[in-house]
Every structure is written in structure tokens, then in C-alpha cells.
Amino acid sequence: MSKKCFCNVVLLIWILHGTPFNLEAQQSPWQAGKAAGNRVSLLGQAPVNTTQTADIWGFQDATTGKEYAIVGYGYFSTPPNAGVMIFDVSDPSNPTKVSDIAEMPGFDVKTWKNYAYGVTGTATGELGRIADISDVTKPQIVGSMPTAHNLFISGNGYMILAYPGIRIYDLNINPASPALVWSDNLGGGHDAAVIGSRLYDFHGGAGTFIYDFSNPTAPQLLNKIVDPAIQYHHSGWVTEDEKYLFICDELARHPTPDITVWDISDVENPLKVASIAEPGATIHNLQIVKNYAFISHYTAGFRILDITDPTDPAVIETYDTSPASGEGYDGAFGVFTFTASKNIYISDGQQGLFVFSFDGLATDAGNDIGPPAEYALSDNYPNPFNPETIIRYSLPEPGQVQLAVFNLLGQPVRTLVERDQSAGVYSVTWDGLDDALRQVPSGLYFYTLKTNAFSETKRMLLIR
């Protein structure tokens, strides 16, 4: 349940239990053991709109390599009281608005290929909108869709609408006209995420449902997590090895835990291994990259947990984006961490867009501003993988680029990139399909990056 969802209940809880939080006077598990340091740097900031800023996502132009922040605004509203702004953040010190999709609701927004999808946060109606953002300076509304509270789009082109219930739409045939392929018929719910081969359905008061997503048109329920310590299964993420699930509870009021951590290595027997209760702020969204959890934490702002040991998470960085305090729903709303530059975007409901860097992510090529110093082809991640994997590469100069996948016999399987590209860092997802969009079998595959001045081949393992 995000801001103002079930507003009467939430407002009552807030009035009864919300108290100002003085960091100097109180210490919480978020501060225990490790004090916040200086590993986070604020690179840039930009206001969004007088209407409250909502969720945030990212987009990278496949031709130019430029990065953009897609920022929604307006809670539970339709245009003109809501919209989506696109910011050029290729120079993170100077985020620049390049367009405003005034016809698209912006409570939650996601991108896939060259399309953006936005919903109102409400439950019913054909109020969602689809925009072609091939030209980010002139986005065009190209379709409509049912609205939802939240949405998520998997790398292989399936959109999950959450609340009411879970609804799965195929974007592959026509991204401007999503085709419904499955629904759970449960009603309720809140948010969802597809990570690896699983769908995680954070279904509010009903629990967290874990599905096998190998076949998006017929996901198979593996298990459900229900815990009396969790008031509302709001959102979450899994570690990169998919062994630990972090669940956020937006309705938690101290001493109820804001986050619980679950060992799901044996999905039939999930085991709670850690919990964190914050007395001074309300949790919202969380994403995990490497050994870190990145959190938009409302009045507490942007926070980073070290989860090297998921059974003992510890805060290592905080940056308070909000002048507000106490448990409540002002402040940092959305977080987006999956950028080629390794920069991190935060949307603050009142303060707008923030762009950060964090040295824990800066070890990969391409984190520096400007063109990379040399050609590079990174190891794909994850590897082994199912159903998809990410391939990153760096270009120090513009030119013709080909990135292709081959089988053990050296036969071409899939051409992922074949075009002129500018200097920059790029990220491409291979979804385990060939050029005819047919699933390829399990096995060892090779991917090759070729330019006029560079060629390198690496291998990857697909396990179905």
C-alpha cells in the first residue's frame, strides 16, 4: 500500500503512533554497529513538479547510450493532475528535463525497449497509458491499458499489473497493445517483481506469493509467506543468488519490523533469518545490487544496507532527501539502481529528482562520467541463467557495433545489436530466444562483441 492507499486506516495509524525522530537522541537497528559514512555522493538534483513526485525508473537510449530518469508525479490522479517527466541524466551534475508526458499518469512508471508505461495507483478503469519514447524529446501516446496500483515489466517482455490481483500481459506481439495472458483472480495485492525465473507477488494482507515464472502464461505457485509480524506485504527484492528475500512492510509502526529477511534457498520451507524495526521512519521501496540493498525510506531519505551477510544487514549510508521527520509518507518515494553508469536515482515526493553515486558500485567499467577509456566486454550476469541474462560492454569511440550469440557449433543464434553506436557504456538483455523468437535449449553459448577496432568472445550457460 503506497501513499494514501487505504488512507483512512493509514492516517489513523499515523496519528496514533507517528512520533518525530531525533537521530542524535535515538539509536535504532539502522544505526547500530555501523555509522553512516561518506561513500555516497550527491551528483545532482532537479525539482519535478508542484504535484507530489511519485515513482521513478530508468531508460537508456540504445543508439546514443544516454541515460534518462523517468519520473512520475501525482498520487492516485489522472492528467492534468498527474504526468511523467523525462530527465537527461547523462551529465548527472545537471539533470535536464527534456519532455513532459502530460497525458500519462505517473503514480508508477516502467520502461521496456523504447516504450514507457504509466498507471494511476488506483484499481479500476482503462486509465493506464503507453508512450513511445524513441525520441525522448517528443514522446507520443500510442496506447492505453488497464490501470493498477503498481506495475513491473520482466526482461522478456511481460508486464505484471498489481492490484486488483495479479494480471500478466504479453508485450512482445504489440508493445502498444498489451495482451492479457494470465490473472490470479484473487483481488487485493500491492506490488510484484520478476527476478530470475521467479515472480514475487507482494500481496498486501494476504502474504508474499512466490511463483515459478518460467512460463509467464501459466506461472506455478511455489509457496506463500505469511507472518503475523508483517502487517502488509508491500514490496521487496531478492539477493543476486536468489537465496534471500527481503520483504518491506509499509504499514509497520515501531516496534513492528520494517523489513524481514527470508532464506528461500528451500522455497518449500522459507525461514525468517533477520528483521529490522526503525522507530523513526516508514519503509517504501527496496532494490538489491551486489551485496547492497538500496532503499527509498520516506522521511529518512535514501539508505543503503550492507547485506554481505543477509542474516545480519547493517546500514552503511544514509542521505536524508527530506526535511520531514517521523513515521509517515513524505520524502523518498522511489529508487532506481539498474543503470549502466552505476548511478542511483531517488524520487522524493516533495524535493524531486536526486542522482547519487556509491563507491560500492563504482568498480565496474563505465562508472566514470564521460566515455570509457577502452573497449570492454563484461561477463554476463547472472551466469548460469534462466530465463535471461544481462551483457554489458564499453565503447571508447563511436562506430559500427555487432553483439551476437552463437551456439557450440559456431552457428548464429541471436543478433542482439547491429548498428552504429556512440561512445558509452551499454547494457543488453538476452532472453534465451533465437532470432525467430523461439526458446533455445539449455547449454553453453558464446557471445561476441565486434567493432572496427575490437573483438572479444565470452561464454555463458543457459539452464532451463
N, C-alpha and C positions, 0 to 999 in steps of 0.2 A: 504494500500500500504506500504509494508515494504521496507527495504533498497534498493535503486536503482530501485524500481518499477517506471515505467514511468519516467525514470531517467532524460530525458531532461527537463521535466517540473519541477521536484523537484529541480534539480540542479539550474535552473534559479531562482526559488523562493528563494532558499538558498542564492545564490549570491546576489540577490537584497535586501533581508531582514535579513539575518543572521548577528547578532552582538554579540561580546563577552559579557559574563555576569559576572559581578563582584558582588558577593553576599554581600560584605561589602558596595558597593556603591549603589546597587539597592535592594529594597524590593519588593516582589511580593505577590500575594494572597497565594502562597505556604508557605511563611514565616509569614504572618500576623497572629497575635493572639497567636500563639504557636511557640516557638523556638524549634529547634531540640534538643533533649536531649541525654541520654545515655542508652536508653532501647534496642538498637540494639548492638549486639556483633559480630564481625568478628571471626568466628571459624576456618576457613581455606581457602586456596586459591591454585589453581593449574593452570598453563598455559595449553592451549588446543592445539593450532596449530599455525603455522605462517600464515595460511589462516584464515580469519576472523571468529571468533566464531559466530554461529547463535543461534538457539533456544535451549531450554532446557526442559526436562521433568524428571520424576522420575520413579523408579521401585523398588519394594520390593520383595525379594525372599520369596515365601510362605513357604518354608521349613526352611530356616535359619533365616529369619527375617531381614537379612541385607538389608540396603538401598543403592541404586545406583543412581547416576545422569547420565542421558542420554544426552549427549551434542553434538549437530550438529555443523559442520563447513563448510564454503564455500557457498557464496551467488550465487544463480542462476546458480549453476555449477553441473556437474556430476563428479563422481570419474574419475581420481585420484585427481581432484581439489576440491573435497568435500568428506565428510565422517561423521561418527558418532563415538564418543568415549564413553566408559562406565567407570565411576569412582566409586570405592567403597568409600562411604562416611559414613560408619558405625562408623568410627573414624573421625569425621568432622574436627579435627585439622590436619589431614593428608590425604586429598583426594588422592586416589591412582588409577591411570589408570590401568584397568585390561584387556582392549581389545580395538581394533580399528576396526570398521566395515567399512573397506575401500571401499567396494562395494556398500555402501548405501549412497545416497545423504542426506545432513543434514541441508538443509535450515529450514525445520520444521520437528520435530520428535515427535511421541507419542507412548505410550505402551498400550497393552491390553493383560491381562493374561501374558503368557511368550513370547509375540511377540513384536517386535519394527517395526514401520512403518515410512519411511522417504520419503520426496519429495524435489524437486529441487527449488521450488519457482516460476518456470516458468509455462506456461499454457498448453502445449500440449505434447503428447508422452507417451509411456509406460515406463516412466523413474523412477517411484517410486519403492521402494524395500521393502521387508518384510524379517525380520530376526527372527529366533528362538533364544531367549536369555535365554533358560532354564539353560544353562551353560554360565554364563556371561563372562567367560574367553575364550570361544570358540564359539562365535555367528556364526550361519550358515544362509546364504541367502537361503530362502525357497520359495520365490515367487516374482512376480513383480505386479505392478498395475499402473493405470494412475497417472501421476504426478498432482500437484496442487500448488497453492501459499501457502496455509495453510491447515492443517487438524485437525480434532478433533474426538475423539472416546468416545461415550457415555458408561456409565457403563454397559448397557445391550448389548453391542457389535455391535453398528452401527457406521461406520466410515463416517464422513462428509468431503468431499473434497470441498474446496472453491476456486473459480476462475480457470477456467471459470465457472460461475454459481455455484449452489449448487448441489452436487451429493452425494447420500446416498448409502452406501454399507453395506450389512449384513456380519458380520464376524463369526456368530455363527456356520454355517454349516461347513465351512473350513476357518480358520483364514489366511491360506496361499494363499487363492484364493477368495478374496472379491467378493460378488455378488451384482451387481447394482440393487437397488430396487426402486429408485426414483430420478428424477432430475427436476430442476425448469425451464430449457430451457431459462434462462434469459441472460446468459453470464455475463461478468464482475464479480464484487464482490471482496471480500478480505479474510474474516475470519468468523468463526462460533463457537458457543459453545452450548452444550446441558446441561442445568441446571434444575434439577427437571423434570417437564413434558413439558418443552418448549425448542424449538430450536431458538436461536438468530443468525440471519444471518446479519453480518455487511457487507453490500453490496456496499462499496465504495461510489461512487457518487449517487447511486440510493436510499440510505437510509438504515435504520435498519429494517429488516423484523422479525416479531415475529410469530412463528408457535406453534400450539399445536402438541407436539411430542408423544402423547400417542400411536399412530400407526405410527412407523417410516417409514413404506412403503407407507403411504399416509398422510403426515403432512398437517395440515389445517392452512392456513394463518389467523391469528387473527387481525393483524394490521401492519402498516408500519409507522415508524417515519421518517419524513423529516423536516429539519430545515435549513433555509438559513445561520444560524450561524455555521453549520457544513460543512466544505469543503469536508471531506472524512470520511465516517463511517468505521473506521479502525478495531476496536476490542472493547471488553468490557466485563462486568460481571454484575451479579445481586446480591443484598443483600441476605442473607440467608433466609429471609422471602419472597423473590421473589417479593417485592413490589417496589423496586427502581432499575433502570437500569442505569449503568454508561457506557457512550459511549466515546471512545477515538478518537481523530482526529489527525492523524499523520501529516497531511499537514497544521495544524494550525500554523500560524505565528502571533505573538502578534500584535494586541490585540484579535485576534480570540481565543475563548476558546479551550484549550487542552482537557478538559473533560466537558461534560454536564451530568447532573443527571436528570433522568426522573421518576416521580411517575407513575408506571404502575399497581397500585392496581386495577384500572379500565382500562383494556387493550384497551378497545374501545375508551378511551379518555386519552391518555398519556399526562402528564403535566410536562413541564420542571420546575424544582424547584431549580436548582443551576448550576453554571458553574464556571470553573476556567481557567484563562488565565495566562500562565507562559511566561515571556518575555525572559528567558534565556536558555531554553532547549526545546527539542522536545519529546512529549509523544510517548511511544511504546505500551507495553502490561500492563494489569492490571488484578489482581485476587483478590477476596474478601473472607476472612475467618473471621467469627465472626463480630466484629464491626470495621474491618480494611480493607483498600484497599492497596494491595502491588503492587508497580509499578516499572517496568524497564523503566527508563526515559532517555535513551541515555546518553548524556554528563553530565547530573545531577546525574547519577548513580541510586542507589536503594533508593526509597522513600516509606514512609508509611503514609497513611491518616487515621485519626480517623473519622469514619463515623457513630458514635453512633447516631448523627442526620444527616441523609443523605442530608438534605436540607442545611447543613452548614458544609461541610467537611473541615478538617484542617490538615495540615502537622504536624506530631509529631516526625518524624525521617527522617534523610537523611544520606546516606553513599555514598560518591562520589567514584565510582569504576573507573572513567575515568579521565585522565589528560586533556582531551579535554574540550572545553567550547563552548558556543554559540549554537544556534539552528542548528541542523544537526543530522547526523545519526551514529556517532561514540559513543562508550560507551555501557551502559547496554541495551542488546537486549531482553533477555528472563527472565521470573520469574516463579518459581515453588514453591508453598506453601503447597501442599497437601501431606505432609509426616507424617508418624506415629510418628517420633521423634519431630515434630513441627519445625524442622529446615527449612530454606528457601534457595533455590538455585537461584543464579543470573548468567547468562552468559553475559560476557562483550565482545564486538566484538574484542577488542584488548588485554584485560588483562586476559581473560579466565574464569575459574570457581571460583565463590565465594560461601561460605557456611556461613550463618548467623543464629543467634538465636535472638528471640524477646520476651521480657518478657510478652507481651500481649497474646502470645500463649502458654506460659510455664505452665499454670495452669493445663493442662490435664496430666494424668498419662503418663509416658513414655518419658517425655521430657529430662530427665537426661541421660547423656551418660552412657552406660553400662546397665546391666539387671535391670528391675524394682524391687522394694523392695518386692512387694507382688502380689498375683493374683488379677486381677480386670476385671470385665465385665462392659463396659461403656454403657450408654444409647445410643441407635441408633440415628442417625441424617440423615435427618430430621425425625421428628415424630409428627404428621401423615406424610405419604409419598406417593408419586406416581411419577414415577414408581419404584424407587429404594431407598434404604437406606444403610447407612454405619454402620457397627458394629465393634467396636474396643475392644481389650482385651489385657491383660498383663500377661506374664508368667515369674515368677522369676527363674524358673529352667526348664530344658528340660524334655520332656515326651510326652506320648500319649495324643492327644487333639481331642475332638469332639465338634463342634459347629453346632447345628441343630435347625431348625424351626419346630414348632408344631402348629396345629390349636386348637380351643377352646375345642375340644373333646380329646385332647392329642395325636392325630394321627400325625405321622411324615409327614412333608410336603417337606422339603428340607434339605439335609445334606450339609452344607457349607464347613466344614473342618472335616477330619477324617484321621489323620496322626500323626507321631512323629514330634514335633517342638522344636527348640532351645529356650532358654530363650530370651525374647524380647517383643516388642510391635507390634501387628498385626492389620491390617485393612481389613475387608471383606465386599464386597457389596452383598446385596440380591436384586435381580431384580424382585421380585414378581412372580417368576416362581417356579413350583414344580420340583421334581426330573426328571420328564418326560419332562421338559421344557415347560409346559403348564401354562398359566396365572391362578393364583388363584384369587378368588373373593375378593371384599372388605371385611374387617372385622378385628377383633382382632386376633393377632398371638403372640406366645411366642417363644423366642429364649433362648437356654440353652447352657452354656459352661460347659464341663465336662473334668476333668483331674483325675489322680490318687489321687490328694490331694485337689481337689476343685470342687465345683459345684454351679452354680448360674443361675437363670432364670429371664428374664425380658420380658416385653410385648411391643408390637408395633402395630400401627394401619395403615392398608393399605386402602387408599381411591381412588377408581377409578372413 
